[in-house]
Amino acid sequence: MGSVHENLTKSISVYPNPATDKLAIDVDEKTFKPTTYSITNITGQELSKGSLTGHFVDVSIFPQGSYFITLTDAKGNSGVKMFINSKSPSPSGEELG
């Protein structure tokens, strides 16, 4: 079973921080090759998850606030970074409860 590793967390960079529409993700792939992501709010509620198929994750649907993105590799090892979303969702965007 995998776990969160401080060294893996250090190998992750997310930007811009604060984000508005898309969060860019850079990872030192020599030490960590994440395949999935999960975004949670500061209370731990999971808001989004999926396969990490590129270097960007859409965060435009989230209200302004602080969030955590967890990246996980095929072995279940994870790294976590905090980011801030500084843009409110558009009026036509889906509201998250």
VEXDREN-2710 file (C-alpha; in Angstrom, 1 decimal):
% VEXDREN-2710
k/r/px/py/pz
1/MET/0.0/0.0/0.0
2/GLY/1.3/3.4/-0.9
3/SER/1.7/6.5/1.3
4/VAL/2.5/10.2/1.1
5/HIS/6.2/10.8/0.9
6/GLU/7.9/14.1/1.7
7/ASN/10.6/13.5/-0.9
8/LEU/7.9/12.9/-3.6
9/THR/6.1/16.1/-2.5
10/LYS/9.4/18.0/-2.9
11/SER/9.6/16.8/-6.5
12/ILE/6.3/18.4/-7.4
13/SER/5.8/22.0/-8.5
14/VAL/2.4/23.6/-9.2
15/TYR/1.9/27.0/-10.7
16/PRO/0.7/29.6/-11.1
17/ASN/-0.1/29.8/-7.4
18/PRO/-2.6/31.4/-7.0
19/ALA/-4.2/29.8/-10.0
20/THR/-7.2/31.0/-12.0
21/ASP/-8.1/28.6/-14.8
22/LYS/-5.5/25.9/-15.1
23/LEU/-2.9/24.6/-12.7
24/ALA/0.3/23.5/-14.3
25/ILE/2.1/20.5/-12.7
26/ASP/5.8/19.8/-13.0
27/VAL/7.3/16.6/-11.6
28/ASP/10.8/15.3/-11.4
29/GLU/10.0/12.2/-13.3
30/LYS/13.3/10.5/-12.4
31/THR/11.9/10.0/-8.9
32/PHE/8.1/10.2/-9.3
33/LYS/5.8/9.4/-12.2
34/PRO/2.2/10.2/-11.1
35/THR/-0.7/8.7/-13.0
36/THR/-3.7/10.1/-11.1
37/TYR/-4.7/13.3/-9.2
38/SER/-7.2/14.2/-6.6
39/ILE/-8.2/17.7/-5.5
40/THR/-9.6/18.3/-2.0
41/ASN/-10.7/21.4/-0.1
42/ILE/-9.2/22.3/3.2
43/THR/-11.7/20.2/5.1
44/GLY/-10.6/17.1/3.1
45/GLN/-13.7/16.9/0.9
46/GLU/-12.7/15.4/-2.5
47/LEU/-13.9/17.7/-5.3
48/SER/-12.2/16.2/-8.4
49/LYS/-10.1/13.3/-9.4
50/GLY/-8.9/11.7/-12.6
51/SER/-6.1/10.4/-14.7
52/LEU/-3.1/12.7/-15.1
53/THR/-2.7/12.7/-18.9
54/GLY/-0.8/16.0/-19.3
55/HIS/0.8/18.7/-17.3
56/PHE/-2.4/20.8/-16.6
57/VAL/-5.5/20.4/-14.4
58/ASP/-8.6/22.5/-14.9
59/VAL/-9.4/24.4/-11.6
60/SER/-11.7/27.0/-13.1
61/ILE/-14.8/25.4/-11.7
62/PHE/-13.7/25.8/-8.1
63/PRO/-14.7/28.8/-5.9
64/GLN/-11.9/31.0/-4.5
65/GLY/-10.1/29.3/-1.8
66/SER/-7.3/26.9/-0.7
67/TYR/-7.0/23.4/-2.1
68/PHE/-4.7/20.4/-2.0
69/ILE/-3.8/18.4/-5.1
70/THR/-2.6/14.8/-4.4
71/LEU/-0.6/13.1/-7.2
72/THR/-0.3/9.3/-7.0
73/ASP/1.8/6.9/-9.0
74/ALA/1.0/3.3/-10.1
75/LYS/2.4/1.9/-6.8
76/GLY/0.1/4.1/-4.7
77/ASN/2.8/6.4/-3.5
78/SER/1.6/10.0/-3.3
79/GLY/2.8/13.6/-3.1
80/VAL/0.7/16.6/-2.0
81/LYS/0.8/20.3/-2.8
82/MET/-1.4/23.1/-1.7
83/PHE/-2.6/25.7/-4.1
84/ILE/-4.9/28.7/-4.1
85/ASN/-7.7/29.3/-6.6
86/SER/-8.1/33.1/-7.0
87/LYS/-10.9/33.1/-9.6
88/SER/-14.6/32.6/-8.9
89/PRO/-16.4/30.2/-11.2
90/SER/-18.3/31.7/-14.1
91/PRO/-22.0/32.1/-13.7
92/SER/-22.6/29.3/-16.2
93/GLY/-20.2/27.1/-14.3
94/GLU/-21.3/24.2/-12.2
95/GLU/-21.6/25.0/-8.5
96/LEU/-19.9/22.6/-6.1
97/GLY/-21.7/21.8/-2.8
END
